[in-house]
């Protein structure tokens, strides 16, 4: 069948140097493996899980470019009645580009994380709810041993002003974390060690609403950080302190996406006025993304994509990411309710939407590129508006289905999060 685009899940305050927001490391026991050669059985209840191999079989010297970390939830995604409710185990997989899966860690029903926040090198950062309804708890999972340690726990209201996840791993070693904090009037970024030590304040500025929240990307060589906000885009030292301002288009907000070349940044830029944003019947579409290639040396960047000829509808959020391979550049299109699709960049800067073929009975409504390695696209594809009923699949550059990376088994929620271990560097 073919992919249909539809509705689915997407003067400053000083740093608190003595905060205990990030807690001392605590080793957590790993649940017993749930691997088997058929839909798995854990305890008494049968649970739909992809087949996999144990962590001990991971070819450690091969893990890297073209490998993926995927979080899989076997809980019933769409129960039809109270009797149909099923809470299943959650499993963290390492997956190679051929679809060989290795179980890194697992959690018993109702004890596992809700999402995969970040993964890099030999570590994965996951997040779940705590004992209290407003508590958020982060764990760092060692992909080689499966051991987990709690690194972050915060309750309401301290985490009430954040956009997406407020933690990420540093690059390229994943030894520390970047922490976003806001009190609703100010915002700041800190670099912290997993034991809670504040190593540096990377950014401080005013906070007005969600659009003003800082976004960041670790630097190409590992000791700088790109930070964006409504005040502009800057390169800062990972020890703290500004290094350079990055030239961006007039009257725009530009957020870093990934490195395009050693001195070139792929950024998604949002026009802030009728002069810089596409205009529809509601006025300037300030949420419509246009991709730019920006230069770290301060010289003027160039647009990668153009605005559409026709005014975009209010639920069209434009392009938010891109991958290139050979002469082909693939674009990530984003829409309302997390609806998403892939397009191929055309010479005029527009995108031609790609049709992805998938074997039945998968009926997707949204797709997100995880990466493109050589001639293979890895795509996280979901069926439900909340992002559940999802799997991870491989396609060629024309959209033809190649094989499952992490299949959706039965009526599970499936892949709830995925991160590629593709190199930061072109």
Order of alpha helices (4+ residues) and beta strands (2+ residues): beta-beta-beta-beta-beta-beta-beta-beta-beta-beta-beta-beta-beta-beta-beta-beta-beta-beta-beta-beta-beta-beta-beta-beta-beta-beta-beta-beta-beta-beta-beta-beta-beta-beta
